[in-house]
Amino acid sequence: LPSVDIFVCTADPYSEPPSLVVSTILSLMAYNYPPEKLSVYLSDDGGSILTFYGMWEASLFAKHWLPFCKRYNIEPRSPAAYFSQSDGHQELCTPKEWSLIKDMFDEMTERIDTAVMSGKIPEEIKAKHKGFHEWNQEITSKNHQPIVQILIDGKDQNAVDNDGNVLPTLVYMAREKRPQHHHNFKAGAMNALIRVSSVISNSPIIMNVDCDMYSNNNDAVRDALCFFLDEEMGHKIGFVQYPQNYNNLSKNDIYGNSLHVINEVEMGGMDSLGGPLYIGTGCFHRREILCGRKFTKDYQEDWNAGIKDKLQESIDETEEKAKSLAACTYEHGTQWGDEIGVKYGCAVEDVITGLAIHCRGWESVYNNPKKPAFMGVGPTTLAQTILQHKRWSEGNLSIFLSKYNVFLFGHGKTKLRHQMGYHIYGLWAPNSLATLYYVIIPSLALLKGTPLFPEITSP
C-alpha cells in the first residue's frame, strides 16, 4: 500500500474552534490503514498558539484513542461524534473503559476550550514542548514567521501508542505571513503543505479535507486507493472525489444545503464524462499531478515513493528545512500557483485546479458510498447559506468570464460534453435570472387570468 499525506486547513481558532479541529485530526489518524504510512498535516493560517495547543493535546490523547478505536472497531472515529452518538451500553468494551476514555476526552476538550476563552496558555503547559516558544507578544495572525512542528514522528520507534503500535506522523504548520505579501488564502496554504510535506513524508497520495469534515468511514482511504491501483484504468486517474455530507442539517433542510442534486445527480453524471470537479475537500490526489505532471499513456506511478526511514538529520533540522519552504517569499519567481500546485486568483481555486488537471489529460472519479466517507458542519441559517452560495456563484462565474472559461481553456483538451458539465456551475449565477422569470411571470399571468398556452381551436 502507498503512503498517504492528509492535509487539513484551518484559519481562525474562534470561528473554527481547536476542539473541533482536534476531533477531525484524531478521526483521520485512526483510519484502518498502516499508521506508519499515514501522515497528518494541519495548516493553521491563523498562526495561533491556541490551535497549536490543541494539536499538542491531540498528540497525547491519540495514544489512548487510536488503540481504543482499533481494539473495538468503533465508528465514527471522531471522538466528539462518537461520544455524542454512543452511551457506552452497546459497545464491546466495558463501561469502565468507555467512561475512562470519555472522561479523558471531556477533560482535554475542557482544557482546550478554557484556553481559547482565556486567550492564553498556562506557563506550565508551555514548558512541556519546545513548539510553544515560537510565539511571542509581537506575533499576530497576519504577521508571523513560518512555524513547523513535528508533534509525532511516525518513523521514530519510540512514537507508539499505549498498545505499543506505531503512531501516524502528526505535523503542525503555520506558513509565514507578512502584511506586504499576498497569502492567496486556502490555495496558498495547500501549496505550502505540499512543499513542507515533501521533506517530511513525501507520500505519492495526498488527501485534503476541511477542518470540520471528520472521517465517518474507517476504510475511505483504502476505497479511494482501489481506483488508483486498478490495473486497467488506475493509471488514468488523477484524483478521487468524495461528496460533502453534513450531520447538522434539520430534517426539512429548508435551505437545500444537503446538496442532494449535486451529490446524487450532477457529480455522478460528470463521472461518465471524464470525471467530477475538484470541490476542495474530501479528495485524494496523486502528488505528481498537483505538481503539474501531464498524463502520458506510459506513465507508471512509483507507489513505494515517500520518505519511509528515519531521517539522518534531526527533527530540528527537518523543521528548519520545512520552514524555509513555508516562507512567504519562497514562491516569488516560480510557477507555484500557476503551473504547479493549487491555482491562485479565484475564489473557487479548487474548481480551476481540477479543471487544469483534466486539461492535462487526467480523469477523475466520483465515489459516493452508502456510508458517507466524511461528515461535516453545514450552514444552518439563511445568512450562512447566502454567504456560501454567494462565494460559490461568484467564483464559478468569474471562471466563466476569465481565461479559464472551459470552452476556451479546455478546447481540444477535454470532451465537449465534459466542458458543458463544467458550465452547469459556471452559469449557476446567471441561471438564477431564468429561474426568477419562471417563478414570477407565470404566477402573475395566472393571477390576471392570462392564458399561458395557446388555446386549442378546431380547424
N, C-alpha and C positions, 0 to 999 in steps of 0.2 A: 504493500500500500504506500502511496506517496505521502509525503509530509504536507501539512496544511497550515497556512498562516491565517489567522482570523483577526480582522480589523474591526474595531468598534470606535465610533466617533461620538464625542460629547463636547459641549461648548460652554455650559454655564451650570455651576453647582446649585443654583437656586431654581432655574426652570427645569433642569434635569438633575434631580437630587442624587447625590452619590449613593445613597442606599438603593435607589432604583438601578443605577448603573452596576452596582456590585452584584445584584441578583442576576442581571443579564450576563455579566462576566462569569459568574460561577456556573450558570447553566451551560455556557459554551465550553468551559473547562471540563465538564462532566460528560461529554459525548462518549458513546460506545465506539471508541477509536483508540488505537495505541497512544497513550499520553505522551510518549517520547516523540511522537510525530505531530503533536499539536503545539502551536504557539499562539498565544492570545495577546494582542496589542491594543492598548487604549490610547487614542489620540484625544488629549484634553486641550481644546482650543481656548479654554478659559484660563489655562495655566494656573489652576487653583490648587493650593496646598490641601484644601478640603477634599477635593477629588482624589488627590494622591493618598491622603489618609485613608479614604475608603478602599482604595486598591491595596494598600498595605494590610488593612484589616481582612480583606478578601483573601490575600495570600496566606494568612494564618488560618482562617476558617476553612479554607479549601482542604486542609489536611484532615479535617473531620468530615466535611460534607461529601467529598468525592468518594471515599470508601463507603460511606453510608448509602449513597446513590447506587453504587455498583453492587454492593452486597445484597440489596433488596430490589434492584432493578426498578427504581421508582421513576415516575414521570408525573408532571414535568420536573425538570431538574433546576429550575429557578426556585430557590428556597422560599421566596416571597409567594410565588404562585402555588407551590406545593403545599405550604402550611395553611394557605387560605382555603385550599380545597379539601384538605385532609384533617381529620381529628385524631388520627392515630389508631383508631379501633379496627380499621380494615387492613392494616398493614401487616407484613410478615414479621416485622421487628417487634420487639417487646415494647409495651407502653413506656417503660422506664427509659429505654434507649431513644425512643421517639421524642419523649419530653426533654431529654438531655440535649439533643441536637436542636430542638426548637428553642429551648431556653438560651442556648449559645447564640443562635441566630438573632433572637429578640434582643439580647444584650448587646450584640455587635451593632445591630440597627439603631438601638437607642444611643449608643456612643457616637455613631456617625451623625445621626440627626441632631444630637446635642451640640456637637462640634460645628455643624452647619449653622445652627441657630445662634451660637455664640460668636461665630466667625473666626475662631482661633483654635489652635491645637495645644493641649497641655504640654508643658515643657518636658515632663517625664516621658511622654509619648515621643516627642521629637528626638530624644536621646537614644531611642531604640533602633533608628535606621538613619543611615547617612543621607538618604534622599531628602529628608526634611530640611537639611542645611542649604538646599538650593534656593530656598525662599528667604527674602528679607523684606524690610519695610518699603523698599523702593519698587518692588515688583508689582505690576498691575496686569490685568488680563490682556491689555493691548501693548504692553511694553515689558518684555522679559527675554532673557537668554534662552537658548534651547535647553530642554531638560529631558534626559533619557535615563530611566532607572530600570534595571532588570531585577524585578522583585523575586522571581523564581527562575533559576537557570535549569531547565529540564535536562541539560546534559551533565549536570553535577550529580554524582552518585549519592550525595547527601540530601538532595532535594526530593524527599519522599513523604508520602502521607503517613497516617498513623498505622496503616497496614503494611507499610514498607514498600508500597508501589510508587513508581516514578510519577512525579507531578508534571503537568504541561508547563512550558515556559510562559511566564507572565511578564509583560513589559509595559511600563508607563512612559508616554511621550507627550511633551508639550513643545511643539515647534516654536522657533524663535518668532517673536512679534515685535515690530518696531513701527511707530506711527508713520514714518516716511516710506514704508514699504507695504504694498498691497498684499494681502494674505490669501486672496482667492477662495475664501470660505471653505466649505467641505472638500472641494476638489483639491485645494492646496494641502489640506490635512491628509487626504488619501495619498497624494503623491509623496508627501514626507514619510508616511508609513511604508510605502513601497521601498523607498531608499533605506530607511532605518532597518527594516526587517531583512534587507539584503545582506547585512553584515552580522546578523544575529542568527537567523534560521534559513532564510533564502529558499523557502519552500516553493515547489513548482505550482501549487494551487493556492489561490488567495480567496478567502471568503470575507465579505463585508456585511455588516448588519448595524442597524441603528441601535443606540444605547437603550432604547425602550422596547426592543424586539427580542424577547428571550427565546431560547431554544425550547420548542414544545415537542420535538421528536428526536429521541436519542440517536436515531440512525440516519439523520438527514445528511450527514457528511458522506456516509457510505452510499446512500442512494444517489447523491449527486455524482460521485466518482464513477458509478456504474456507466454513466453516459460518456465520460472522458475515456474510460478504459475499454469501451466497446470495440471489438476487433474490426468491425466493418465500418462503423460511422464515427467512432470516437475521435479520429484524427481531424475531423472537420469541425468539431465542437469548440467554440471559443469560450462560451460561458453558459452556465445553467442558472436559470432564474426561478426562484420560488415566489409565490404571491404574497401580498401583505394581508395579514389577518389580524383582527382586533378582538380583544376579550372584554372590552369595557363598554360596548355599544348597547343601547337599550333594545328591548325586544322589537319595537316597531321601527327603529332606525329611521326616524323621520327625515334625516338629512342625507340619507343614502350613502353613509360613509363606509358601509361594508364592502363597497366596490364589487358587487356581485356580477354585474355585466362585464366589467373589465376582467375580473378574475376567471369567470366561468365561460365567457364567450369570446371576447376580443383577443385576449392573450393566447388562448388556446387556438383561435383561428390563425393568428400570426405564426404559430408554431409550425403550421403546414406551408408557410410561405418563405421560410428562411430563418424564422426564429423571432421570439418576442423582444421587446425593448429591454434595455437595462434600466431598472427602476430605482437603483441606488441603495437597495438593502435586500438582504436575503439572496445574495448572488455569489456564485462560485466562478472565478476567472482563472484561466491559465496566467501565470505571472508574465510569460513572454508576450502575450497579446496586449497586456497593459503597458508593456514596454515598447509597443509599436511593431511587433512582428507581423508580417503578412503571411497569409495562408499559401502553402505550396503542397502539391499532391504527395510529394515525397517526404513531407515533414514527419519527424519522429520525435516525440517528447521523451526526455530523459526523466523517468519517474523516480529515479534514485537520486536526483539532484537535491541539493539542500545541504546545510551545514549540520551534520549528524553527530560528529565527535566534539568533545570538549575542546574549546579553542585553546591554542597555545598561549594566547595573550590573556591577561586577567580580565575580570568583569569590568573593572575601572577603565582599562584601555579600550575595551569594546564599546563601552558607553561613550567615551570621548570621541571615538571614531564616528559613532552614530550621531552624536551631537553636531558634528560638522556637516552631516548630511541633512540635518533639520534646521540649518541656518537659513535666515530669510534671504540671504544673497546667493545661496547655492545655485538657484535656477537661472540667474542672470546670464544671458548669452547662450542659453541651452534650448533644447526643444521640449523641455518639460512643460506640460500644459497645452502643447500643440500636437506634436508627433509622438510624444512619449507621455504615458500616464493618463490620468483623467483630464479631460479638456477644460480649459478656462473660458471665461467670457460669456457664460449663460447661467440663468437661474436654475435651469434643469440640466446641470452638467452631466448627469448620468445618461440622459437620453442621447446627447450628441456623442458621448463616449461610446455608447453601444452602437450608434449609427456608424461611427468611424470604424469600429471593429467589423461590422457587417460589410462595409465598403472595402475592407482589406481582404475579403474573401471568406471570412469565418461565418459559421452558422451558430445559432444559439438554440437552447432547448428550454421549454417551459415545463416545469414539474409541479403539479398541483395534486399532491396526495390527499387521500381522505382525511388523514390526520395531519393538520397543519404543521409545517416544519417550524414556523415562527409565529409567536403571538405578541402583539404589542398594544400600545395605547393610542386609540384614535381620537379625533376631535369629537366632542360631545355637545358643543354649543353652536349656535348659528354663527357667532363671531369667529370661532375657531375654524369652522367649516369654510366660511367665506375667505378667510385669510389663506387657508391651504389651497383652495381652488383658484384663488387669485394668483398665487405663486405658480401653480402648475399651468394655468391657462396662459399667463403672460410669458412664461418661459417657453412653452411649446409654440406660441405664436411668434415669439422672437426668432425661433429656429426657422419657422416657415418663411419669415421675411429676411433672413440672413443668407450668407453664402452657404450655410448648411441646409438650405432647403433641399429636401430629399430628392426631388425631381432633378435638381441641378447637381448636388453633391454626389448623389448615388447613381447618376446617369452612366450606364454601361458597367456599373459595379454591382448593382443588385437588381433583382427582378422588378418589373413594373408593378406587379401585384404587391410585392413587399413594400415598395415605395408608397403605394396607395394606403397600405395598412398603417404606415407611419403617419400619414396625413390625417387619419382619424383624430389624432391628438394635436397635430399642427393646426388644424382648423377647429379645434374644440371651442375656442373663444368666439370666433365669428358665427359659429353654428348656433350660438345662443340667440342670435337675431332671428333666424328662421324659426326657432322653437317659440320665441315670443310671438311671432306673427301667427303661427298656427294655434297658439293658445288664446290670443286676444281677438283676432279678426273673425274667426268663425263664431265665437261667443257673441260678439256684437251683432253679427248678421242674424243669428238665431233670435236674439232679443228683439230685433226690429222686424222680424218676420221675413227677412230677405232670403230667398232660396239659395242654398249653397251649390246646388247642382242644376243643370238644365232640366226643364220639365219634359216629361215624356209625352209626345204627341203622336197621333195616328197619321199615317201617310195620306 
